[in-house]
Amino acid sequence: MEIEFDFRKEESKLFGPVLRPVARIILINGEESFAEHLYVDSGADITLIPKSVGDAVGFVVEKTDQITEIKGIGERGVPIIIKKLKIKIGEKIFDARVAWALIEEVPLLLGREDVFNLFDISFLKNRKTIFKE
């Protein structure tokens, strides 16, 4: 199986128009699902979703959940809870852990854990991202 996603043209504050690697995925939690384009980020350890997306797939903060903090490039930490759900890329559905941010101001990132071990992922000259099993 091979799936191709075109890079998406977006505006950068520093460089003007840029092309960014995205993949259309579906997050599935029981009967709830959410389809969206996520940035394919080989620098992200784990898939990251904002609070509203977690809410949309039915996540709730449980007493047993451990709230922790992750940091990216900046110094500001983001409070997250690690949750499990299913991810669908193309026709492939698999279990994955995601970092559910308890704030809204985070991008949707498709990270390495539970994803990159299932696919060979290639970035073709700022044009396409290819997922190959």
BAFI-3210 file (N, C-alpha, C; in Angstrom, 3 decimals, decimal comma, padded with zeros to 6 digits):
// residues 133
n [1|2|3|4|5|6|7|8|9|10|11|12|13|14|15|16|17|18|19|20|21|22|23|24|25|26|27|28|29|30|31|32|33|34|35|36|37|38|39|40|41|42|43|44|45|46|47|48|49|50|51|52|53|54|55|56|57|58|59|60|61|62|63|64|65|66|67|68|69|70|71|72|73|74|75|76|77|78|79|80|81|82|83|84|85|86|87|88|89|90|91|92|93|94|95|96|97|98|99|100|101|102|103|104|105|106|107|108|109|110|111|112|113|114|115|116|117|118|119|120|121|122|123|124|125|126|127|128|129|130|131|132|133]
n.u [000,847|000,540|000,400|-000,193|000,294|-000,241|001,934|001,029|000,292|001,137|001,155|004,042|005,372|007,999|009,001|007,114|005,004|005,046|005,657|004,250|004,545|001,777|-000,677|-003,721|-005,608|-007,584|-008,827|-009,889|-012,046|-013,692|-017,007|-016,709|-015,197|-012,666|-011,656|-008,821|-006,162|-002,878|000,311|003,098|005,538|008,676|010,290|008,771|008,082|005,692|002,283|000,364|-002,442|-004,814|-006,835|-009,592|-009,859|-009,410|-011,633|-013,611|-013,335|-014,203|-012,620|-012,046|-010,967|-009,740|-009,696|-007,559|-005,788|-002,581|-001,323|001,075|003,956|005,052|007,665|008,481|010,230|010,307|010,507|008,225|006,102|003,706|000,735|-000,210|-002,066|-001,498|-003,217|-005,067|-006,008|-007,448|-005,856|-006,418|-004,906|-005,080|-006,215|-005,367|-005,724|-004,795|-003,661|-002,765|-000,831|-001,537|-000,679|-002,684|-003,285|-003,981|-004,613|-005,475|-003,727|-001,884|-000,283|-001,683|-000,017|001,541|003,295|006,274|006,098|004,400|003,566|005,550|006,965|005,410|005,322|007,240|008,283|008,417|009,626|009,042|010,785|009,597|006,973|005,350|004,238|004,912|003,534|004,440|003,785]
n.v [-001,184|002,198|005,594|008,899|012,297|015,636|018,423|021,250|024,587|027,329|030,341|031,884|033,753|034,525|033,765|034,146|032,618|029,113|025,592|022,841|019,627|017,569|015,221|013,561|012,352|010,126|010,278|007,975|007,142|004,906|005,297|007,808|010,050|011,933|013,778|015,159|017,270|016,709|017,982|016,305|015,298|014,602|015,310|015,315|013,556|012,288|012,023|014,958|016,654|019,366|020,660|020,916|019,021|016,617|016,754|016,511|013,859|012,612|012,489|012,688|014,183|012,037|010,853|009,175|009,925|011,127|014,252|015,816|017,620|018,825|019,996|021,938|023,539|026,062|027,613|027,404|025,268|022,659|021,520|018,127|015,064|011,659|009,715|006,949|005,896|005,075|005,372|006,257|005,949|006,331|003,226|001,844|001,037|001,617|001,160|003,820|006,016|009,277|012,679|014,579|017,825|020,128|022,628|024,990|026,137|024,684|023,016|020,540|017,611|014,885|012,554|010,517|008,160|005,082|005,391|006,000|003,637|001,917|002,609|003,426|006,578|009,194|012,323|014,187|016,382|018,894|018,570|016,224|013,912|010,636|007,651|004,422|001,024]
n.w [000,000|-000,827|-000,092|-001,064|-000,225|-000,998|-000,465|001,537|000,788|002,713|004,689|005,891|008,578|008,439|005,883|003,903|001,450|001,987|001,539|003,164|004,739|004,955|006,135|005,529|008,030|010,057|013,242|015,618|018,177|019,807|018,999|018,050|015,701|013,939|011,262|009,712|008,441|009,352|010,330|009,114|011,106|011,610|013,660|015,913|018,818|019,481|018,375|018,357|019,579|019,769|022,502|021,697|019,643|020,959|022,641|020,658|019,852|022,063|024,386|027,883|030,935|033,223|036,663|036,993|035,031|034,117|034,200|032,339|031,123|028,004|025,841|023,006|020,498|021,698|024,987|026,433|028,158|027,442|028,762|028,859|028,302|027,937|025,706|024,275|021,032|017,830|014,692|011,354|008,305|004,993|004,061|006,232|009,607|012,904|016,337|018,498|020,540|021,685|022,349|024,131|024,198|026,754|026,164|023,612|021,783|020,002|017,258|015,013|014,991|013,421|014,891|015,575|017,316|017,390|014,774|012,716|012,716|011,289|008,639|005,695|005,254|003,008|001,818|-000,926|-002,630|-001,676|-002,524|-002,227|000,298|001,013|002,136|002,766|003,147]
ca.u [000,000|001,244|-000,515|000,487|-000,365|000,419|002,287|000,033|000,858|000,719|001,879|005,010|005,703|009,386|009,373|005,999|004,398|005,885|004,964|004,446|004,062|000,599|-001,350|-005,104|-005,809|-008,815|-008,668|-011,081|-012,154|-015,016|-017,924|-016,370|-014,044|-012,325|-010,764|-008,114|-004,789|-001,877|001,674|003,926|006,651|009,650|010,917|007,835|008,111|004,355|001,209|-000,134|-003,724|-005,278|-007,950|-010,876|-009,882|-009,638|-013,048|-014,419|-013,307|-014,771|-011,700|-012,343|-009,913|-010,092|-008,897|-006,348|-004,905|-001,427|-001,047|002,504|004,251|006,045|008,186|008,995|011,370|010,303|010,646|006,906|005,619|002,310|000,189|-000,808|-002,380|-001,330|-004,441|-004,984|-007,113|-007,067|-005,567|-006,592|-004,181|-005,496|-007,092|-004,747|-006,175|-003,895|-003,703|-001,694|-000,877|-001,476|-000,575|-003,839|-002,948|-005,086|-004,770|-005,854|-002,707|-000,861|-000,621|-001,939|001,220|001,648|004,630|006,902|005,660|003,245|003,233|006,682|007,414|004,488|005,436|008,386|007,731|009,338|009,239|009,537|011,099|008,609|005,751|004,495|004,646|004,488|003,513|004,484|003,905]
ca.v [000,000|003,472|006,728|010,169|013,535|016,836|019,452|022,324|025,932|028,154|031,600|031,946|035,124|034,799|033,480|034,278|031,324|027,922|024,315|022,030|018,246|017,215|013,965|013,510|011,168|010,076|009,834|007,209|006,779|004,299|005,715|009,170|010,171|013,297|013,779|016,435|017,230|016,922|018,131|015,119|015,917|013,596|015,804|015,168|012,204|011,708|012,781|015,996|017,247|020,385|020,328|020,778|017,774|015,577|016,848|016,034|012,393|012,091|012,395|013,406|014,062|011,060|010,990|008,370|010,505|011,875|015,455|016,096|018,773|018,626|021,238|021,855|024,418|027,162|027,312|027,262|023,904|022,421|020,428|017,081|013,745|010,636|008,931|005,971|005,841|004,467|006,306|005,705|006,605|005,525|002,138|001,213|001,497|001,069|001,764|004,790|006,953|010,679|013,667|015,472|019,079|020,704|023,993|025,018|026,772|023,763|022,501|019,104|017,001|013,440|012,261|009,232|007,009|004,290|005,710|005,886|002,246|001,178|003,092|004,161|007,893|009,967|013,678|014,355|017,714|019,930|018,368|015,133|013,003|009,292|006,621|003,115|-000,068]
ca.w [000,000|-000,887|-000,040|-001,316|000,194|-001,499|000,501|001,584|000,755|003,844|004,838|006,983|008,959|008,068|004,508|002,966|001,163|002,108|001,365|004,368|004,595|005,734|005,783|005,992|008,855|010,836|014,622|015,970|019,588|019,928|017,931|017,635|014,805|013,546|010,103|009,582|007,952|010,386|009,843|009,287|011,808|012,051|014,883|017,037|019,381|019,568|017,731|019,255|019,185|020,712|023,408|020,997|018,877|021,971|023,019|019,535|019,809|023,304|025,520|029,110|031,933|034,256|037,878|036,859|034,016|034,600|033,414|032,285|030,285|026,944|025,261|021,648|020,243|022,653|026,405|027,044|028,242|027,099|029,572|028,026|028,828|026,909|025,511|023,194|020,076|016,562|013,610|010,022|007,223|003,841|004,518|007,392|010,921|013,921|017,667|018,712|021,659|021,285|023,414|024,097|024,869|027,518|025,669|022,196|020,942|019,501|015,932|014,880|014,528|013,335|015,389|015,261|018,109|016,942|013,381|011,792|012,657|010,418|007,266|005,187|004,928|002,171|001,447|-002,279|-003,154|-001,325|-003,281|-001,750|001,365|000,642|003,175|002,135|004,130]
c.u [000,890|000,213|000,302|-000,374|000,435|000,800|001,217|000,743|000,254|001,585|002,782|005,295|007,112|009,648|008,274|005,397|005,422|005,015|005,292|003,858|002,890|000,075|-002,762|-005,283|-007,163|-008,461|-009,968|-011,001|-013,556|-015,868|-017,609|-015,167|-013,880|-011,318|-010,126|-006,744|-003,865|-000,530|002,421|005,257|007,609|010,408|010,032|007,867|006,750|003,360|000,605|-001,432|-004,138|-006,496|-009,240|-010,967|-010,077|-011,083|-013,932|-014,441|-013,716|-013,809|-012,243|-011,167|-010,427|-009,217|-007,571|-005,369|-003,771|-001,190|000,452|002,719|005,280|006,468|008,666|010,210|011,458|010,444|009,313|006,464|004,131|001,804|-000,539|-001,197|-002,178|-002,605|-004,198|-006,223|-006,645|-006,834|-005,778|-005,840|-004,428|-006,491|-006,554|-005,239|-005,291|-004,067|-002,523|-001,931|-000,800|-001,318|-001,736|-003,486|-004,183|-005,241|-005,055|-004,707|-001,561|-001,271|-000,967|-000,700|001,095|003,091|005,064|006,307|004,380|002,843|004,401|007,236|006,544|004,671|006,865|007,805|008,791|008,744|009,859|009,602|010,027|007,297|004,799|005,110|004,072|004,616|003,475|004,639|005,032]
c.v [001,244|004,589|007,994|011,330|014,699|017,745|020,548|023,672|026,748|029,399|031,528|033,412|035,496|034,723|033,706|032,907|030,180|026,685|023,435|020,640|017,970|015,859|014,036|012,212|011,259|009,533|009,164|006,816|006,234|004,676|007,100|009,157|011,631|013,214|015,151|016,200|017,558|017,134|016,832|015,614|014,857|014,047|015,689|013,727|011,526|012,604|013,727|016,564|018,291|019,912|020,062|019,486|016,591|015,568|016,247|014,510|011,773|011,906|013,200|013,212|013,154|011,291|010,250|008,927|011,277|013,052|015,714|017,261|018,375|019,986|020,959|022,751|025,521|026,691|027,006|025,805|023,830|021,279|019,416|015,871|012,771|009,791|007,946|006,074|005,086|005,590|005,571|006,579|005,756|004,483|001,458|001,868|000,825|001,817|002,710|005,577|008,366|011,539|014,638|016,718|019,613|022,184|023,904|025,409|025,832|023,307|021,015|018,478|015,487|013,094|010,832|008,039|006,399|004,550|005,404|004,467|001,400|001,511|003,520|005,489|008,693|011,341|013,958|015,826|018,772|019,784|017,367|014,450|011,640|008,355|005,285|002,053|-000,988]
c.w [000,000|-000,943|-000,225|-000,829|-000,368|-000,339|000,432|001,634|001,898|003,907|006,070|007,298|008,513|006,573|003,479|002,697|001,266|001,884|002,559|004,182|005,533|005,263|006,331|006,747|009,540|012,218|015,035|017,439|019,807|018,734|017,384|016,692|014,392|012,415|009,951|008,947|009,123|009,714|010,115|009,833|012,347|013,301|016,108|017,533|019,287|018,829|018,771|018,708|020,219|021,506|022,655|020,192|019,825|022,442|021,927|019,437|021,142|024,455|026,693|030,060|033,043|035,485|037,771|035,811|034,674|033,667|033,509|031,328|029,229|026,423|023,856|021,528|021,300|024,091|027,081|027,013|027,906|027,973|028,683|028,875|027,671|026,883|024,375|022,324|018,853|015,559|012,300|009,031|005,989|004,318|005,772|008,679|011,966|015,240|017,834|019,988|021,088|022,534|023,224|024,896|025,589|027,244|024,173|021,270|020,589|018,107|016,004|014,249|014,494|013,682|015,137|016,004|017,557|015,494|012,449|011,713|011,727|008,944|006,962|004,704|004,180|001,883|000,087|-002,687|-002,914|-002,095|-002,643|-000,552|001,003|001,835|002,464|003,220|003,749]
res [m|e|i|e|f|d|f|r|k|e|e|s|k|l|f|g|p|v|l|r|p|v|a|r|i|i|l|i|n|g|e|e|s|f|a|e|h|l|y|v|d|s|g|a|d|i|t|l|i|p|k|s|v|g|d|a|v|g|f|v|v|e|k|t|d|q|i|t|e|i|k|g|i|g|e|r|g|v|p|i|i|i|k|k|l|k|i|k|i|g|e|k|i|f|d|a|r|v|a|w|a|l|i|e|e|v|p|l|l|l|g|r|e|d|v|f|n|l|f|d|i|s|f|l|k|n|r|k|t|i|f|k|e]
***
